Amino acid sequence: MPLTPRKDLEVFDNPHPDTEYQVEMECPEFTSLCPLTGQPDFAVLRITYVPARKCVELKSLKAYLWSYRNEGGFYEDLTNRILKDLVTALEPHFLEIHADFTVRGGIKTSVTATHIKEGSDE
């Protein structure tokens, strides 16, 4: 069955919930639309998290990120929406997204959004 864009994120049980470890993912082909001009925006997303009980399934993450391809949003909003959706799905100890957008209008923009679980030592 071919992959299609979708907003739901699938998770699986952390195989080592007793060990605190870091997962790093790089998504070099993130695209969205400028909400003012409708032109495409391109970014490299770097997602880092320390799982608690759940891990994100990578194919569902790919389809989730793909769902932004035809959706408009300011960089700050997109980065924080992705952060919140991942935190809701995973309930991690720590999660950070660094969105490195390509130059638009002569300005290079990067946005970093971070979540630290209350009571976590991260």
PyMOL commands that place a pseudoatom at each C-alpha (Angstrom):
pseudoatom trace, name=CA, resn=MET, resi=1, chain=A, elem=C, hetatm=0, pos=[0.000, 0.000, 0.000]
pseudoatom trace, name=CA, resn=PRO, resi=2, chain=A, elem=C, hetatm=0, pos=[1.496, 3.390, -0.960]
pseudoatom trace, name=CA, resn=LEU, resi=3, chain=A, elem=C, hetatm=0, pos=[2.332, 5.914, 1.737]
pseudoatom trace, name=CA, resn=THR, resi=4, chain=A, elem=C, hetatm=0, pos=[0.034, 8.947, 1.932]
pseudoatom trace, name=CA, resn=PRO, resi=5, chain=A, elem=C, hetatm=0, pos=[0.267, 12.120, 4.031]
pseudoatom trace, name=CA, resn=ARG, resi=6, chain=A, elem=C, hetatm=0, pos=[-1.547, 11.928, 7.375]
pseudoatom trace, name=CA, resn=LYS, resi=7, chain=A, elem=C, hetatm=0, pos=[-1.608, 13.724, 10.717]
pseudoatom trace, name=CA, resn=ASP, resi=8, chain=A, elem=C, hetatm=0, pos=[-1.605, 10.738, 13.069]
pseudoatom trace, name=CA, resn=LEU, resi=9, chain=A, elem=C, hetatm=0, pos=[1.621, 9.502, 14.611]
pseudoatom trace, name=CA, resn=GLU, resi=10, chain=A, elem=C, hetatm=0, pos=[2.080, 5.828, 15.391]
pseudoatom trace, name=CA, resn=VAL, resi=11, chain=A, elem=C, hetatm=0, pos=[4.145, 4.762, 18.375]
pseudoatom trace, name=CA, resn=PHE, resi=12, chain=A, elem=C, hetatm=0, pos=[5.524, 1.513, 19.762]
pseudoatom trace, name=CA, resn=ASP, resi=13, chain=A, elem=C, hetatm=0, pos=[6.585, 0.436, 23.222]
pseudoatom trace, name=CA, resn=ASN, resi=14, chain=A, elem=C, hetatm=0, pos=[10.085, 1.522, 24.188]
pseudoatom trace, name=CA, resn=PRO, resi=15, chain=A, elem=C, hetatm=0, pos=[12.114, -1.715, 24.187]
pseudoatom trace, name=CA, resn=HIS, resi=16, chain=A, elem=C, hetatm=0, pos=[14.376, -0.318, 26.956]
pseudoatom trace, name=CA, resn=PRO, resi=17, chain=A, elem=C, hetatm=0, pos=[12.240, 1.875, 29.234]
pseudoatom trace, name=CA, resn=ASP, resi=18, chain=A, elem=C, hetatm=0, pos=[14.650, 1.282, 32.127]
pseudoatom trace, name=CA, resn=THR, resi=19, chain=A, elem=C, hetatm=0, pos=[17.507, 2.939, 30.203]
pseudoatom trace, name=CA, resn=GLU, resi=20, chain=A, elem=C, hetatm=0, pos=[17.674, 6.644, 29.466]
pseudoatom trace, name=CA, resn=TYR, resi=21, chain=A, elem=C, hetatm=0, pos=[18.943, 7.062, 25.900]
pseudoatom trace, name=CA, resn=GLN, resi=22, chain=A, elem=C, hetatm=0, pos=[18.677, 9.657, 23.165]
pseudoatom trace, name=CA, resn=VAL, resi=23, chain=A, elem=C, hetatm=0, pos=[17.155, 9.241, 19.700]
pseudoatom trace, name=CA, resn=GLU, resi=24, chain=A, elem=C, hetatm=0, pos=[18.190, 11.658, 16.947]
pseudoatom trace, name=CA, resn=MET, resi=25, chain=A, elem=C, hetatm=0, pos=[16.466, 11.948, 13.580]
pseudoatom trace, name=CA, resn=GLU, resi=26, chain=A, elem=C, hetatm=0, pos=[17.178, 14.258, 10.676]
pseudoatom trace, name=CA, resn=CYS, resi=27, chain=A, elem=C, hetatm=0, pos=[14.534, 15.021, 8.087]
pseudoatom trace, name=CA, resn=PRO, resi=28, chain=A, elem=C, hetatm=0, pos=[16.317, 16.878, 5.262]
pseudoatom trace, name=CA, resn=GLU, resi=29, chain=A, elem=C, hetatm=0, pos=[13.288, 17.235, 2.958]
pseudoatom trace, name=CA, resn=PHE, resi=30, chain=A, elem=C, hetatm=0, pos=[10.646, 19.017, 5.066]
pseudoatom trace, name=CA, resn=THR, resi=31, chain=A, elem=C, hetatm=0, pos=[8.430, 21.291, 2.990]
pseudoatom trace, name=CA, resn=SER, resi=32, chain=A, elem=C, hetatm=0, pos=[5.506, 23.560, 3.771]
pseudoatom trace, name=CA, resn=LEU, resi=33, chain=A, elem=C, hetatm=0, pos=[3.894, 26.594, 2.190]
pseudoatom trace, name=CA, resn=CYS, resi=34, chain=A, elem=C, hetatm=0, pos=[4.398, 30.250, 3.031]
pseudoatom trace, name=CA, resn=PRO, resi=35, chain=A, elem=C, hetatm=0, pos=[1.038, 31.396, 4.463]
pseudoatom trace, name=CA, resn=LEU, resi=36, chain=A, elem=C, hetatm=0, pos=[1.362, 34.781, 2.736]
pseudoatom trace, name=CA, resn=THR, resi=37, chain=A, elem=C, hetatm=0, pos=[2.625, 33.918, -0.754]
pseudoatom trace, name=CA, resn=GLY, resi=38, chain=A, elem=C, hetatm=0, pos=[1.793, 30.221, -1.107]
pseudoatom trace, name=CA, resn=GLN, resi=39, chain=A, elem=C, hetatm=0, pos=[5.377, 29.567, -2.219]
pseudoatom trace, name=CA, resn=PRO, resi=40, chain=A, elem=C, hetatm=0, pos=[7.135, 26.459, -0.896]
pseudoatom trace, name=CA, resn=ASP, resi=41, chain=A, elem=C, hetatm=0, pos=[9.396, 26.656, 2.124]
pseudoatom trace, name=CA, resn=PHE, resi=42, chain=A, elem=C, hetatm=0, pos=[12.112, 24.074, 2.692]
pseudoatom trace, name=CA, resn=ALA, resi=43, chain=A, elem=C, hetatm=0, pos=[13.802, 23.010, 5.926]
pseudoatom trace, name=CA, resn=VAL, resi=44, chain=A, elem=C, hetatm=0, pos=[15.989, 20.421, 7.550]
pseudoatom trace, name=CA, resn=LEU, resi=45, chain=A, elem=C, hetatm=0, pos=[14.323, 19.200, 10.755]
pseudoatom trace, name=CA, resn=ARG, resi=46, chain=A, elem=C, hetatm=0, pos=[16.438, 17.698, 13.512]
pseudoatom trace, name=CA, resn=ILE, resi=47, chain=A, elem=C, hetatm=0, pos=[14.395, 15.892, 16.129]
pseudoatom trace, name=CA, resn=THR, resi=48, chain=A, elem=C, hetatm=0, pos=[16.050, 14.704, 19.328]
pseudoatom trace, name=CA, resn=TYR, resi=49, chain=A, elem=C, hetatm=0, pos=[14.203, 12.945, 22.123]
pseudoatom trace, name=CA, resn=VAL, resi=50, chain=A, elem=C, hetatm=0, pos=[14.700, 10.821, 25.210]
pseudoatom trace, name=CA, resn=PRO, resi=51, chain=A, elem=C, hetatm=0, pos=[11.884, 8.274, 25.210]
pseudoatom trace, name=CA, resn=ALA, resi=52, chain=A, elem=C, hetatm=0, pos=[9.928, 7.303, 28.276]
pseudoatom trace, name=CA, resn=ARG, resi=53, chain=A, elem=C, hetatm=0, pos=[7.426, 4.524, 27.494]
pseudoatom trace, name=CA, resn=LYS, resi=54, chain=A, elem=C, hetatm=0, pos=[6.907, 5.145, 23.743]
pseudoatom trace, name=CA, resn=CYS, resi=55, chain=A, elem=C, hetatm=0, pos=[8.988, 5.601, 20.573]
pseudoatom trace, name=CA, resn=VAL, resi=56, chain=A, elem=C, hetatm=0, pos=[7.788, 7.060, 17.286]
pseudoatom trace, name=CA, resn=GLU, resi=57, chain=A, elem=C, hetatm=0, pos=[7.407, 4.742, 14.303]
pseudoatom trace, name=CA, resn=LEU, resi=58, chain=A, elem=C, hetatm=0, pos=[9.472, 6.255, 11.484]
pseudoatom trace, name=CA, resn=LYS, resi=59, chain=A, elem=C, hetatm=0, pos=[7.138, 5.590, 8.545]
pseudoatom trace, name=CA, resn=SER, resi=60, chain=A, elem=C, hetatm=0, pos=[4.292, 7.343, 10.371]
pseudoatom trace, name=CA, resn=LEU, resi=61, chain=A, elem=C, hetatm=0, pos=[6.643, 10.258, 11.164]
pseudoatom trace, name=CA, resn=LYS, resi=62, chain=A, elem=C, hetatm=0, pos=[7.489, 10.516, 7.473]
pseudoatom trace, name=CA, resn=ALA, resi=63, chain=A, elem=C, hetatm=0, pos=[3.774, 10.579, 6.516]
pseudoatom trace, name=CA, resn=TYR, resi=64, chain=A, elem=C, hetatm=0, pos=[3.074, 13.097, 9.299]
pseudoatom trace, name=CA, resn=LEU, resi=65, chain=A, elem=C, hetatm=0, pos=[5.812, 15.473, 8.129]
pseudoatom trace, name=CA, resn=TRP, resi=66, chain=A, elem=C, hetatm=0, pos=[4.683, 15.001, 4.536]
pseudoatom trace, name=CA, resn=SER, resi=67, chain=A, elem=C, hetatm=0, pos=[1.215, 16.267, 5.539]
pseudoatom trace, name=CA, resn=TYR, resi=68, chain=A, elem=C, hetatm=0, pos=[2.681, 19.757, 5.900]
pseudoatom trace, name=CA, resn=ARG, resi=69, chain=A, elem=C, hetatm=0, pos=[3.709, 19.881, 2.230]
pseudoatom trace, name=CA, resn=ASN, resi=70, chain=A, elem=C, hetatm=0, pos=[0.448, 21.525, 1.124]
pseudoatom trace, name=CA, resn=GLU, resi=71, chain=A, elem=C, hetatm=0, pos=[-0.200, 23.405, 4.342]
pseudoatom trace, name=CA, resn=GLY, resi=72, chain=A, elem=C, hetatm=0, pos=[0.697, 26.996, 5.100]
pseudoatom trace, name=CA, resn=GLY, resi=73, chain=A, elem=C, hetatm=0, pos=[2.355, 28.077, 8.294]
pseudoatom trace, name=CA, resn=PHE, resi=74, chain=A, elem=C, hetatm=0, pos=[4.882, 30.456, 9.741]
pseudoatom trace, name=CA, resn=TYR, resi=75, chain=A, elem=C, hetatm=0, pos=[8.148, 28.791, 10.770]
pseudoatom trace, name=CA, resn=GLU, resi=76, chain=A, elem=C, hetatm=0, pos=[7.581, 29.401, 14.475]
pseudoatom trace, name=CA, resn=ASP, resi=77, chain=A, elem=C, hetatm=0, pos=[4.082, 27.921, 14.351]
pseudoatom trace, name=CA, resn=LEU, resi=78, chain=A, elem=C, hetatm=0, pos=[5.062, 24.859, 12.331]
pseudoatom trace, name=CA, resn=THR, resi=79, chain=A, elem=C, hetatm=0, pos=[7.988, 24.011, 14.616]
pseudoatom trace, name=CA, resn=ASN, resi=80, chain=A, elem=C, hetatm=0, pos=[5.886, 24.312, 17.776]
pseudoatom trace, name=CA, resn=ARG, resi=81, chain=A, elem=C, hetatm=0, pos=[2.932, 22.380, 16.315]
pseudoatom trace, name=CA, resn=ILE, resi=82, chain=A, elem=C, hetatm=0, pos=[5.220, 19.485, 15.408]
pseudoatom trace, name=CA, resn=LEU, resi=83, chain=A, elem=C, hetatm=0, pos=[6.784, 19.599, 18.877]
pseudoatom trace, name=CA, resn=LYS, resi=84, chain=A, elem=C, hetatm=0, pos=[3.372, 19.514, 20.582]
pseudoatom trace, name=CA, resn=ASP, resi=85, chain=A, elem=C, hetatm=0, pos=[2.089, 16.658, 18.412]
pseudoatom trace, name=CA, resn=LEU, resi=86, chain=A, elem=C, hetatm=0, pos=[5.187, 14.559, 19.123]
pseudoatom trace, name=CA, resn=VAL, resi=87, chain=A, elem=C, hetatm=0, pos=[5.031, 15.311, 22.860]
pseudoatom trace, name=CA, resn=THR, resi=88, chain=A, elem=C, hetatm=0, pos=[1.337, 14.326, 22.922]
pseudoatom trace, name=CA, resn=ALA, resi=89, chain=A, elem=C, hetatm=0, pos=[2.050, 11.039, 21.121]
pseudoatom trace, name=CA, resn=LEU, resi=90, chain=A, elem=C, hetatm=0, pos=[5.251, 10.106, 22.976]
pseudoatom trace, name=CA, resn=GLU, resi=91, chain=A, elem=C, hetatm=0, pos=[5.153, 11.749, 26.424]
pseudoatom trace, name=CA, resn=PRO, resi=92, chain=A, elem=C, hetatm=0, pos=[8.981, 11.753, 26.345]
pseudoatom trace, name=CA, resn=HIS, resi=93, chain=A, elem=C, hetatm=0, pos=[11.398, 12.802, 29.064]
pseudoatom trace, name=CA, resn=PHE, resi=94, chain=A, elem=C, hetatm=0, pos=[12.854, 15.343, 26.622]
pseudoatom trace, name=CA, resn=LEU, resi=95, chain=A, elem=C, hetatm=0, pos=[12.132, 16.401, 23.052]
pseudoatom trace, name=CA, resn=GLU, resi=96, chain=A, elem=C, hetatm=0, pos=[13.692, 19.124, 20.936]
pseudoatom trace, name=CA, resn=ILE, resi=97, chain=A, elem=C, hetatm=0, pos=[13.087, 20.145, 17.349]
pseudoatom trace, name=CA, resn=HIS, resi=98, chain=A, elem=C, hetatm=0, pos=[15.503, 22.315, 15.443]
pseudoatom trace, name=CA, resn=ALA, resi=99, chain=A, elem=C, hetatm=0, pos=[14.027, 23.561, 12.149]
pseudoatom trace, name=CA, resn=ASP, resi=100, chain=A, elem=C, hetatm=0, pos=[16.637, 25.027, 9.825]
pseudoatom trace, name=CA, resn=PHE, resi=101, chain=A, elem=C, hetatm=0, pos=[14.781, 26.791, 6.994]
pseudoatom trace, name=CA, resn=THR, resi=102, chain=A, elem=C, hetatm=0, pos=[16.427, 27.799, 3.731]
pseudoatom trace, name=CA, resn=VAL, resi=103, chain=A, elem=C, hetatm=0, pos=[16.963, 31.439, 2.872]
pseudoatom trace, name=CA, resn=ARG, resi=104, chain=A, elem=C, hetatm=0, pos=[13.769, 33.342, 2.064]
pseudoatom trace, name=CA, resn=GLY, resi=105, chain=A, elem=C, hetatm=0, pos=[13.972, 36.992, 1.027]
pseudoatom trace, name=CA, resn=GLY, resi=106, chain=A, elem=C, hetatm=0, pos=[17.635, 37.138, 1.985]
pseudoatom trace, name=CA, resn=ILE, resi=107, chain=A, elem=C, hetatm=0, pos=[16.954, 35.996, 5.571]
pseudoatom trace, name=CA, resn=LYS, resi=108, chain=A, elem=C, hetatm=0, pos=[18.020, 32.651, 7.030]
pseudoatom trace, name=CA, resn=THR, resi=109, chain=A, elem=C, hetatm=0, pos=[15.747, 31.417, 9.811]
pseudoatom trace, name=CA, resn=SER, resi=110, chain=A, elem=C, hetatm=0, pos=[16.137, 28.620, 12.348]
pseudoatom trace, name=CA, resn=VAL, resi=111, chain=A, elem=C, hetatm=0, pos=[13.628, 27.777, 15.070]
pseudoatom trace, name=CA, resn=THR, resi=112, chain=A, elem=C, hetatm=0, pos=[14.298, 25.527, 18.060]
pseudoatom trace, name=CA, resn=ALA, resi=113, chain=A, elem=C, hetatm=0, pos=[11.468, 24.326, 20.310]
pseudoatom trace, name=CA, resn=THR, resi=114, chain=A, elem=C, hetatm=0, pos=[12.087, 22.236, 23.421]
pseudoatom trace, name=CA, resn=HIS, resi=115, chain=A, elem=C, hetatm=0, pos=[9.982, 20.167, 25.818]
pseudoatom trace, name=CA, resn=ILE, resi=116, chain=A, elem=C, hetatm=0, pos=[11.293, 18.895, 29.165]
pseudoatom trace, name=CA, resn=LYS, resi=117, chain=A, elem=C, hetatm=0, pos=[9.002, 16.638, 31.178]
pseudoatom trace, name=CA, resn=GLU, resi=118, chain=A, elem=C, hetatm=0, pos=[8.256, 17.978, 34.637]
pseudoatom trace, name=CA, resn=GLY, resi=119, chain=A, elem=C, hetatm=0, pos=[10.353, 16.261, 37.236]
pseudoatom trace, name=CA, resn=SER, resi=120, chain=A, elem=C, hetatm=0, pos=[12.878, 15.122, 34.622]
pseudoatom trace, name=CA, resn=ASP, resi=121, chain=A, elem=C, hetatm=0, pos=[16.564, 15.754, 35.191]
pseudoatom trace, name=CA, resn=GLU, resi=122, chain=A, elem=C, hetatm=0, pos=[17.252, 16.615, 31.517]
for i in range(1, 122): cmd.bond("trace and resi %d" % i, "trace and resi %d" % (i + 1))
show_as sticks, trace
zoom trace
